[in-house]
Amino acid sequence: MCSYEEPTDIIGLHCTLLTPYKGYTEGTIVGDYGNTIVVCLDSGKEVVEYRDEVIIYN
């Protein structure tokens, strides 16, 4: 796992969590740290998820 944010093309893309967080599954990717990404859910909450636990839409 990287300890610093990587500038990648997935930042800003819409995504769906495979496991809901307090009922929310839809969000936008706001950070990329290698194996993990930061997702801003539609509720406004930011959560850290592993890449393989998120469906990323182009």
Secondary structure, DSSP 8 states (H G I E B T S, - for coil): --SS----TTTT-EEEEEEEETTEEEEEEEEE-SSEEEEEETTS-EEEEEGGGEEE--
